[in-house]
C-alpha cells in the first residue's frame, strides 16, 4: 500500500508525532493508517490516538432541549469559513434544523434531509443557502436523546463550537437535577469522555489497549537495557500496564473523571452525592458530544512544502 504527503499530514495530526517518525511508521505499516498509529504508540512516540478529533472545518452545533427536559437534540452543519459560521442566516438555519430534528425525530440523516422545511426539503433549503452565500456547506450529523423517567440536560460552548447532551434516569423533578445535568453536560463538553462508565467499554478496546501498553513497557525496558540500566522484571511490567490502563480508563469514562469544578471529586461521587441529597436514584444513561469539524480534513496550506523540505 502506497502513501503520500497527505497521509503523513493526517498521521501527524492524529498522533502529534514528528513528520519523519510518521513517514517511517507509514513505511513500516505499508501505508496502513491505523497500523501506523499503533506502530507509533508502541514506540512511545504517540501516547494515543486522541488527537484524531482535531477541528478541521468551520460551522455550528445547535442544541434544543424540550420544555419538560425529557428530550434533546444536537445538529452540526459545516461551512468552509468562520465568517460564514457567524452569518446570521446560516446560524438561523442550523438552529431551525435542530428544532426540526427534535420535533420530528428522523431515523437517520437522509430522513432529516428529506423533511419539509418551509415549503421545501431540508436538502433543497441547504442548496439554496449555499447558492445565496456562495460557500459550500454540509449537514453532517444529528443526535436525538430521550428519557421516559428522567431528565435530559445540555450545554453549548464557544458560541456553538461544542455541544453536549446528558440523559439522566431518575424519579426526581427536573428542577432538582437540572443544575447537575448542566454540570455533567459541561463536563462532557470539556473533557470529551468516550463512555459513561467502565461497564460500557468494549472488551476488544480493553484488550487492544493492553497489548499496546504492554509493547510500550517492553520497548522502554529494551531502551533501558541498551542504556546500561537494569530492566524491570515481568511482574513489575504487568503492574505498570494495569496502572496505565486504569489511568487511561479514568480519562475516557465520565464517572471516573475528576469533576472540572472540583478536582478532588470524581463525577461518579458527584452524582452519588446528589442522589443521597435528594433521596432518589440517579443514573447517567447516555452522553452525546459534537465538536465542530472534529475528524474532518483541514485546508492544505503550505504543509506539502514543509514535508518536502524535511524529506529532501
C-alpha positions as CSV (number, residue, x, y, z in Angstrom):
1,X,0.0,0.0,0.0
2,X,1.5,3.4,-1.0
3,X,1.2,6.7,0.8
4,X,2.0,10.3,0.2
5,X,2.3,13.8,1.8
6,X,-1.4,13.9,2.6
7,X,-1.1,10.6,4.6
8,X,1.9,11.9,6.5
9,X,0.0,15.1,7.3
10,X,-3.0,13.1,8.6
11,X,-0.9,10.8,10.7
12,X,0.9,13.8,12.3
13,X,-2.4,15.5,13.1
14,X,-3.8,12.3,14.6
15,X,-0.8,11.4,16.7
16,X,1.2,14.6,17.3
17,X,4.4,12.7,16.1
18,X,7.1,14.3,14.0
19,X,6.9,14.1,10.2
20,X,9.9,11.8,9.9
21,X,8.5,9.5,12.5
22,X,5.2,9.5,10.7
23,X,6.9,8.7,7.4
24,X,8.8,5.8,8.9
25,X,5.6,4.5,10.6
26,X,3.8,4.5,7.3
27,X,6.7,2.8,5.6
28,X,6.8,0.1,8.3
29,X,3.0,-0.4,8.1
30,X,2.8,-0.5,4.3
31,X,0.8,2.8,4.2
32,X,-1.9,1.5,6.5
33,X,-3.0,4.5,8.7
34,X,-4.4,2.5,11.7
35,X,-1.3,0.2,11.7
36,X,0.9,3.3,11.6
37,X,-0.8,4.8,14.6
38,X,-0.4,1.6,16.5
39,X,3.3,1.4,15.5
40,X,3.9,5.0,16.8
41,X,2.1,4.2,20.0
42,X,4.1,1.1,20.6
43,X,7.3,3.0,20.1
44,X,6.1,5.6,22.6
45,X,6.2,8.3,20.0
46,X,2.4,8.8,20.1
47,X,0.7,8.3,23.5
48,X,-2.7,7.7,22.0
49,X,-4.9,8.5,19.1
50,X,-6.8,11.2,21.0
51,X,-5.7,13.9,18.5
52,X,-7.8,12.2,15.8
53,X,-10.6,14.7,16.6
54,X,-8.9,18.0,15.8
55,X,-11.1,20.7,14.4
56,X,-10.7,20.7,10.7
57,X,-13.7,22.7,9.4
58,X,-15.9,25.5,10.4
59,X,-19.6,25.6,11.1
60,X,-22.0,25.4,14.1
61,X,-23.5,23.0,16.5
62,X,-27.1,23.8,17.6
63,X,-29.0,22.3,20.5
64,X,-32.6,22.0,21.6
65,X,-33.9,20.8,25.0
66,X,-37.6,20.1,25.5
67,X,-39.5,22.3,27.9
68,X,-40.2,19.2,30.1
69,X,-36.5,18.2,29.9
70,X,-37.4,14.8,28.7
71,X,-35.5,15.0,25.3
72,X,-32.9,17.0,23.4
73,X,-31.3,17.2,20.1
74,X,-27.9,18.2,18.6
75,X,-27.2,19.2,15.0
76,X,-23.9,20.0,13.3
77,X,-23.7,21.9,10.0
78,X,-20.3,22.6,8.5
79,X,-19.2,25.5,6.4
80,X,-15.9,26.5,4.8
81,X,-15.0,29.6,6.8
82,X,-15.6,31.0,10.2
83,X,-17.0,34.1,8.5
84,X,-20.0,32.1,7.3
85,X,-20.3,30.3,10.6
86,X,-21.0,33.7,12.1
87,X,-23.5,34.7,9.4
88,X,-27.0,35.1,10.9
89,X,-28.8,33.4,8.0
90,X,-26.5,30.4,8.5
91,X,-26.9,30.3,12.3
92,X,-30.7,30.7,12.0
93,X,-30.8,27.8,9.5
94,X,-28.8,25.5,11.8
95,X,-30.9,26.4,14.8
96,X,-34.1,25.7,12.8
97,X,-32.7,22.3,11.8
98,X,-32.1,21.4,15.5
99,X,-35.7,22.3,16.2
100,X,-36.9,20.2,13.3
101,X,-34.8,17.2,14.3
102,X,-36.1,17.4,17.8
103,X,-39.7,17.7,16.8
104,X,-39.7,15.0,14.0
105,X,-37.1,12.5,15.4
106,X,-36.0,11.3,11.9
107,X,-34.5,7.8,11.7
108,X,-31.2,8.9,10.1
109,X,-29.5,11.8,8.3
110,X,-31.2,11.1,4.9
111,X,-34.6,11.2,6.6
112,X,-33.7,14.5,8.2
113,X,-32.6,15.9,4.8
114,X,-36.0,14.8,3.3
115,X,-38.1,16.5,5.9
116,X,-40.3,19.5,5.0
117,X,-38.5,22.8,5.6
118,X,-40.5,26.0,5.0
119,X,-42.2,24.6,1.9
120,X,-39.2,22.7,0.5
121,X,-37.0,19.9,1.8
122,X,-34.1,20.4,4.2
123,X,-31.7,19.3,1.4
124,X,-33.1,21.8,-1.1
125,X,-33.1,24.6,1.5
126,X,-29.4,23.9,2.2
127,X,-28.6,24.0,-1.5
128,X,-30.4,27.4,-1.8
129,X,-28.5,28.7,1.2
130,X,-25.2,27.6,-0.5
131,X,-26.2,29.4,-3.6
132,X,-27.1,32.6,-1.7
133,X,-24.0,32.7,0.5
134,X,-21.6,31.3,-2.1
135,X,-19.8,28.8,0.1
136,X,-20.0,25.0,0.4
137,X,-21.9,23.6,3.4
138,X,-22.7,20.2,4.7
139,X,-25.4,18.9,7.1
140,X,-23.1,16.5,8.8
141,X,-24.9,14.8,11.7
142,X,-27.6,15.0,14.4
143,X,-28.4,13.3,17.7
144,X,-31.7,12.8,19.4
145,X,-31.8,11.8,23.1
146,X,-34.9,11.0,25.1
147,X,-35.8,9.5,28.5
148,X,-39.1,8.2,29.8
149,X,-38.3,8.7,33.5
150,X,-35.6,11.2,34.0
151,X,-34.0,14.4,32.6
152,X,-32.1,15.4,29.5
153,X,-29.7,18.4,30.0
154,X,-27.4,20.1,27.7
155,X,-24.6,22.6,27.3
156,X,-23.3,24.7,24.4
157,X,-19.8,26.1,24.5
158,X,-17.9,28.7,22.4
159,X,-21.0,30.1,20.6
160,X,-21.8,26.7,19.1
161,X,-18.3,25.2,18.7
162,X,-19.1,22.3,21.1
163,X,-22.5,20.9,22.2
164,X,-23.2,18.1,24.7
165,X,-26.2,16.3,25.9
166,X,-26.6,14.1,29.0
167,X,-29.6,11.8,29.8
168,X,-30.2,11.0,33.5
169,X,-32.6,8.3,34.8
170,X,-34.3,9.5,38.0
171,X,-37.7,10.0,39.7
172,X,-36.5,13.4,40.9
173,X,-38.2,16.6,39.5
174,X,-36.4,18.2,36.6
175,X,-35.8,21.5,38.5
176,X,-34.0,19.5,41.2
177,X,-31.4,17.9,38.9
178,X,-31.2,20.4,36.0
179,X,-28.1,22.1,37.6
180,X,-26.4,18.7,38.0
181,X,-27.4,17.8,34.4
182,X,-25.9,21.0,33.1
183,X,-22.7,20.4,35.1
184,X,-22.4,16.9,33.6
185,X,-23.0,18.2,30.1
186,X,-20.3,20.8,30.7
187,X,-18.0,18.0,31.8
188,X,-18.7,16.1,28.7
189,X,-18.1,19.1,26.5
190,X,-14.8,19.9,28.3
191,X,-13.3,16.5,28.9
192,X,-14.8,14.5,26.0
193,X,-15.3,11.1,27.7
194,X,-16.0,8.3,25.3
195,X,-18.0,6.2,27.7
196,X,-20.3,6.7,30.7
197,X,-18.6,4.0,32.9
198,X,-16.2,1.1,32.6
199,X,-19.1,-1.2,32.1
200,X,-19.7,0.5,28.7
201,X,-16.1,0.0,27.5
202,X,-15.8,-2.6,24.7
203,X,-13.8,-5.7,25.7
204,X,-11.9,-5.6,22.4
205,X,-10.9,-2.0,23.1
206,X,-9.5,-3.1,26.6
207,X,-7.5,-6.0,25.0
208,X,-6.2,-3.8,22.3
209,X,-5.0,-1.1,24.8
210,X,-3.4,-3.8,27.0
211,X,-1.5,-5.0,24.0
212,X,-0.3,-1.5,23.1
213,X,0.6,-0.6,26.6
214,X,2.5,-3.9,27.1
215,X,4.5,-3.3,24.0
216,X,5.3,0.3,25.1
217,X,6.5,-1.0,28.5
218,X,8.7,-3.7,26.8
219,X,10.1,-1.1,24.5
220,X,11.0,1.0,27.5
221,X,12.7,-2.0,29.0
222,X,14.8,-2.6,25.9
223,X,15.8,1.1,25.8
224,X,16.8,0.9,29.4
225,X,18.9,-2.2,28.8
226,X,20.6,-0.6,25.8
227,X,21.5,2.4,28.0
228,X,23.1,0.0,30.6
229,X,20.3,0.3,33.0
230,X,18.6,-2.6,34.9
231,X,15.5,-3.9,33.1
232,X,12.2,-4.2,35.1
233,X,11.0,-7.8,35.9
234,X,7.9,-9.2,34.3
235,X,5.7,-8.8,37.3
236,X,6.5,-5.1,37.6
237,X,5.8,-4.6,33.9
238,X,2.4,-6.3,34.4
239,X,1.6,-3.9,37.2
240,X,2.7,-0.9,35.1
241,X,0.4,-2.0,32.3
242,X,-2.6,-2.3,34.7
243,X,-1.8,1.1,36.2
244,X,-1.6,2.8,32.8
245,X,-4.7,1.1,31.6
246,X,-6.6,2.3,34.7
247,X,-5.3,5.8,34.2
248,X,-6.5,5.7,30.6
249,X,-9.9,4.5,31.6
250,X,-10.2,7.3,34.1
251,X,-9.7,9.7,31.2
252,X,-12.3,8.1,28.9
253,X,-15.0,7.2,31.3
254,X,-17.2,10.1,32.5
255,X,-17.9,8.7,36.0
256,X,-14.2,8.2,36.7
257,X,-13.1,11.7,35.6
258,X,-12.2,14.4,38.0
259,X,-15.0,16.9,38.2
260,X,-14.0,20.1,36.4
261,X,-15.4,22.3,39.2
262,X,-13.8,20.3,42.0
263,X,-10.7,18.2,41.1
264,X,-11.0,16.3,44.4
265,X,-14.3,14.9,43.4
266,X,-15.0,12.3,40.7
267,X,-18.1,12.7,38.5
268,X,-19.4,9.4,39.9
269,X,-19.1,10.7,43.5
270,X,-20.8,13.9,42.4
271,X,-23.8,12.0,41.1
272,X,-23.9,9.8,44.2
273,X,-23.9,12.8,46.5
274,X,-26.8,14.4,44.6
275,X,-28.8,11.2,44.7
276,X,-28.2,11.0,48.5
277,X,-29.2,14.6,49.0
278,X,-32.5,14.1,47.1
279,X,-33.2,10.7,48.4
280,X,-33.6,9.2,44.9
281,X,-31.7,7.1,42.5
282,X,-29.7,8.9,39.8
283,X,-28.1,7.2,36.8
284,X,-26.3,8.6,33.8
285,X,-27.9,6.8,30.9
286,X,-26.4,8.4,27.8
287,X,-24.0,11.1,26.7
288,X,-23.5,12.8,23.3
289,X,-20.9,15.4,22.3
290,X,-20.4,17.2,19.0
291,X,-17.4,19.5,18.3
292,X,-17.4,21.5,15.1
293,X,-15.3,19.8,12.4
294,X,-13.8,17.1,14.5
295,X,-12.2,14.5,12.4
296,X,-12.6,16.4,9.2
297,X,-9.6,17.3,6.9
298,X,-8.0,20.7,7.3
299,X,-7.0,23.0,4.5
300,X,-3.7,22.1,2.9
301,X,-2.0,25.4,3.5
302,X,1.8,25.0,2.9
303,X,2.2,21.7,4.6
304,X,3.4,20.0,1.4
305,X,6.3,22.4,1.1
306,X,7.2,21.8,4.8
307,X,7.3,18.0,4.2
308,X,9.3,18.3,1.0
309,X,12.0,20.2,2.9
310,X,12.1,17.6,5.7
311,X,12.2,14.7,3.3
312,X,14.8,16.2,0.9
